[in-house]
């Protein structure tokens, strides 16, 4: 880590650290001469470098011994994590994406959020079957190989658990973007439009809903209006190019763009076409929002626009002292595409527009950046997403005013990180 | 696998396989009734399904025991592979992406192509330094932490080895898209525009080239015109969201959009600003193209437009018999974006336009599909990419006419797969 003490030492050694106040620069005596070739370049003296690394002098290891590549050992902390008290048993658990440690927008499958209600089952392609039944002209059963024969599409979509940030309803609780906002991933899914398979079966006029089940013990049954099923839902076979991971529903899962992750049924087994909604467990006692008057909001499928600053954040403090600082984060909307992100350094009093690094498409993560010159004063960092419907991400207090404090799901309120003079970052609440 | 024998057996059992001639469908007695709920759905009798899977009756395994997720064991064949005779020693080797088994456009890092000339070195972030030297006002050394303070961009780019398909110059040799075209990957890279770092150092007017070196023993030094360096080159810190893998140059590599992979220097150590090209080993004796008259083409940096059918292909034969068949593949151009892909079923006599599943941006992979009704006749499958410069991918023979047979690099000729009546696929040559 570079800190001000190191810089002082370098200045004492005659090394220029003045430019923009932070670069650990070395005025190399021989560096000003044009390089005549590789040999000349290697002769350039550089005391700093020979101190730390025995450069370009020894061969590394071969790579072909690794059957499937893994991150380098130095990145062992960049993994999914769970919160042990959140669920009763590891058979029903949640693994959060380490969003604080990632950049760009794609989530690698190896650390991508997943939630399972009765364990991750192992289902081979040979054993796999998908049934379409109910109000259809021709009930069908598809093998995995049958599915290979239908037209496929590719889309980058986010999958967010309805409970993402749910533990923040009552106030700042969890110290890390991974835990407050990590029930989300963003992958390039490829699969067959569900519409194509439903048309193959022939949906009858009275078929106004579908009821979707997985092959795991929970079944995780969910109802969905036929309009969504015939619109952009995918029967997905791959994520980020490769077969789905076991914990993401291998070999086939449903992808329901923009809608809560619980509807993205894994180990997809059956799609029943029905006249009305089933009102099963996962859409009545769960995945509804208890309002202050005792009634529950239901069918709250779409994930409203939301954003979070991933760095700096509690797990990613500022370790380089004052001066240039890159603030970055993620923004998304389950109702369309993000069009703008604003960032506040003072808890929502003043806002400035962030630079969009990746403009995610509909229902995909966007990456934003704001570069500032940090003077070392404490900050209250916030981000605020706007989507192409004109919706602006609200404050937590504005949400609480309407929904009260009974809710678990659908907290898309603005998150606040307090940054202290020493660079440490903490999850805090500010009034709005 | 579903084959015609299976279908016959199903028809004998009274199961309807007539619709479009391939679906393994079951007319379920109870399936026509509306589902009343999860319980009712589970009561639907289905002899096919209970035969193969003890559905929804047992819990799976917890997921949190896995520190970093890996593919399910059934996908153990979807890994990088090398060709043992291709390089003298595993210290200097190549690992090919299993493109035949992937869909969409993103390559997971765990199976993404990599080439190393003196092993994959292990370099920690703390030990990392990047030097900018030569014809600059202020020679600079950046720590990894310094680099975190500069503005970053995110781009999906392909990285293709100049030698990709190089073994095909003399004729069809390797039986698999992984081996003929797998020296490529496509990831979302995030990093700092090299321009920003060069401007920090202050490039002098006589600085017309840069010379880039890695920290591995090979150094892999490459020269590049300053115009490219100041245009779109990135000093990349992450790929697909996470830190670069060791074999992809952890912690920092150069990304040179559209240009041959050898210039994407890994374990990036030094950028020297020079008056002229260094003409080092990797750009004279290697990575040049020996022409029939004994002279060598050099500075052939940009990868010309190219495509390949990934399925069906020799490693991905047709196993489902006649009827609906999805033909799919990848297309790319190092001079811009792919605008169109055509597919031929008869070795280039007739062409039809493929459907673009993902329209890759500049210097990114595109995914194409063509759905056909296969009558079981032999086919000679080819694909042909066109990019936004108007360039059309040539035949191998057209390339050979000009470049002869001495070349190793820059073979972007049209590939041919012979598909036989039994669905097997083979790499073949056809005259053009």
Interface residues (C-beta under 8 A of the other chain):
Chain A: X1 X2 X16 X19 X20 X22 X23 X24 X25 X26 X27 X28 X31 X32 X33 X34 X35 X36 X37 X38 X41 X42 X44 X46 X48 X49 X52 X53 X55 X56 X57 X58 X59 X60 X61 X62 X63 X64 X65 X66 X67 X68 X69 X70 X71 X72 X74 X75 X76 X78 X79 X80 X82 X90 X91 X93 X95 X101 X102 X103 X104 X105 X106 X107 X108 X109 X110 X111 X112 X114 X116 X118 X119 X120 X121 X122 X123 X124 X125 X126 X127 X128 X129 X131 X133 X134 X135 X136 X138 X139 X140 X141 X142 X143 X145 X146 X148 X149 X150 X151 X152 X153 X154 X187 X188 X189 X190 X200 X206 X211 X213 X214 X215 X216 X217 X218 X219 X221 X237 X238 X240 X241 X242 X243 X245 X246 X247 X250 X269 X270 X272 X274 X275 X278 X279 X280 X281 X319 X320 X323 X324 X325 X326 X328 X355 X357 X358 X367 X369 X371
Chain B: X1 X2 X16 X19 X22 X23 X24 X25 X26 X27 X28 X31 X32 X33 X34 X35 X36 X37 X38 X41 X42 X44 X46 X48 X49 X52 X53 X55 X56 X57 X58 X59 X60 X61 X62 X63 X64 X65 X66 X67 X68 X69 X70 X71 X72 X74 X75 X76 X78 X79 X80 X82 X90 X91 X93 X95 X101 X102 X103 X104 X105 X106 X107 X108 X109 X110 X111 X112 X114 X116 X118 X119 X120 X121 X122 X123 X124 X125 X126 X127 X128 X129 X131 X133 X134 X135 X136 X138 X139 X140 X141 X142 X143 X145 X146 X148 X149 X150 X151 X152 X153 X154 X187 X188 X189 X190 X200 X206 X211 X213 X214 X215 X216 X217 X218 X219 X221 X237 X238 X240 X241 X242 X243 X245 X246 X247 X250 X269 X270 X272 X274 X275 X278 X279 X280 X281 X319 X320 X323 X324 X325 X326 X328 X355 X357 X358 X367 X369 X371
